[in-house]
Amino acid sequence: MGDLIHPEDWQYWTGHGWGRQGDPLGTLIEAQGGVSQVLSVFPRNGRWYAVSKRDDALGTDLVVWTAPRPTGPFVAGEPVAKIPTNGRTGLLRYMPLAHPGLETAPGTVLVSYSRNVEDPERLLRDPFLYRPVFLEIPLSA
């Protein structure tokens, strides 16, 4: 697969096989109804998992997709948590990240997401509004 600092050695999944060109690329999870710009992918017990917020910042659901191999096909499970952004209150919830290297109960993974507010003045008055939140979520619903 090559060294990360040598892009000329990289290989790309085309949807049918591995290639040296970055175009065309295969789609593992569709953008519409799929992942946000932040996606955590990791193996565990012979399966691959992808954790993200469905439909990006305006979505509400934290979802786990599973696949038999890193090239898919990835299938979405039921939402494991609700992490909605709230336009009425200005509360933002975004950027979920899985932390598979940290020990949790069997069949779970630790996930963090960012919490913030739209109004910078409000944040200056109460900096505790901007902090991560941690959840232990099941890998299969």
C-alpha positions in Angstrom: 0.0 0.0 0.0 3.0 2.3 0.2 4.2 4.9 2.6 1.9 7.8 3.6 4.5 10.4 2.7 5.0 9.0 -0.8 1.7 9.5 -2.7 3.2 8.0 -5.8 3.0 4.6 -3.9 -0.7 5.0 -2.9 -3.4 2.7 -4.3 -7.0 3.6 -4.6 -10.2 1.6 -4.5 -12.0 2.0 -7.9 -15.1 0.1 -6.9 -13.8 -3.0 -8.7 -10.2 -3.3 -7.7 -7.1 -1.4 -6.5 -5.5 1.0 -8.9 -2.7 3.6 -9.0 -4.9 6.4 -10.2 -7.1 8.5 -7.9 -9.9 8.7 -10.6 -12.3 7.1 -10.8 -12.8 6.3 -7.2 -15.2 3.7 -5.8 -18.1 4.8 -3.5 -18.2 2.9 -0.2 -21.1 4.9 1.4 -23.3 7.3 -0.5 -23.1 11.0 0.5 -26.9 11.4 0.4 -28.2 9.7 3.5 -24.6 8.7 4.3 -21.7 9.9 6.3 -20.5 13.4 7.3 -17.1 14.8 6.4 -15.8 12.9 9.4 -15.7 9.2 9.2 -14.0 6.6 11.4 -13.3 3.2 9.8 -11.8 0.3 11.8 -11.7 -3.5 11.9 -12.8 -5.6 14.8 -13.3 -9.3 15.1 -13.2 -10.0 11.3 -15.6 -7.2 10.3 -15.2 -3.6 9.3 -17.0 -0.7 10.9 -17.7 2.9 9.8 -19.0 5.4 12.4 -20.4 8.8 11.4 -23.2 11.2 11.7 -25.7 10.6 8.9 -26.4 13.6 6.7 -23.5 15.7 8.0 -23.9 18.6 10.5 -27.7 19.0 9.9 -28.4 15.3 10.5 -29.5 13.9 13.8 -28.3 10.2 13.9 -25.1 8.6 14.9 -24.9 5.5 12.8 -22.6 2.4 12.5 -22.1 0.9 9.0 -20.7 -2.6 8.8 -18.9 -4.6 6.0 -17.1 -7.9 5.6 -14.0 -6.1 4.2 -12.7 -2.5 4.0 -13.9 -2.2 0.4 -17.5 -2.9 1.5 -20.3 -3.3 0.9 -21.1 -1.1 4.0 -24.6 -1.5 5.4 -26.1 1.1 7.8 -27.5 -0.1 11.1 -30.2 1.6 13.0 -29.2 4.9 14.7 -27.3 4.2 18.0 -27.6 7.8 19.3 -29.2 11.1 18.5 -26.8 14.0 18.2 -28.8 16.7 16.5 -27.8 20.3 15.8 -30.5 22.6 17.1 -31.0 25.7 15.0 -33.5 27.1 17.5 -31.0 27.1 20.4 -27.9 27.5 18.4 -26.4 24.2 19.7 -24.1 22.5 17.2 -23.1 18.8 17.4 -20.7 17.5 14.8 -17.5 15.6 14.0 -18.1 12.2 15.6 -14.9 10.2 16.0 -14.6 6.5 17.0 -11.7 5.6 19.4 -11.4 1.8 18.8 -8.0 1.7 20.5 -9.5 2.6 23.9 -10.9 -0.3 25.9 -14.7 -0.5 26.3 -17.2 -3.3 27.0 -17.2 -6.1 24.4 -19.3 -5.2 21.3 -19.0 -1.5 21.9 -16.7 1.4 20.9 -16.1 4.8 22.4 -17.1 7.7 20.3 -16.6 11.4 20.9 -18.4 14.3 19.2 -17.9 18.1 19.3 -20.5 20.3 20.9 -20.4 24.1 20.3 -22.8 27.0 19.9 -23.3 29.4 16.9 -23.0 32.6 18.9 -19.3 33.4 19.7 -20.4 35.9 22.4 -22.3 33.2 24.2 -19.2 31.0 24.0 -17.1 33.8 25.5 -19.5 34.1 28.4 -19.5 30.3 28.9 -16.5 28.4 27.4 -17.9 25.1 28.8 -20.4 25.1 26.0 -17.5 24.1 23.6 -16.4 20.7 24.7 -16.3 17.1 23.5 -19.0 14.6 24.6 -18.2 10.9 24.9 -20.5 7.9 24.3 -20.0 4.2 24.4 -22.1 2.8 21.6 -22.9 -0.7 20.4 -21.4 -1.9 17.2 -24.5 -3.8 16.2 -28.0 -2.6 16.8 
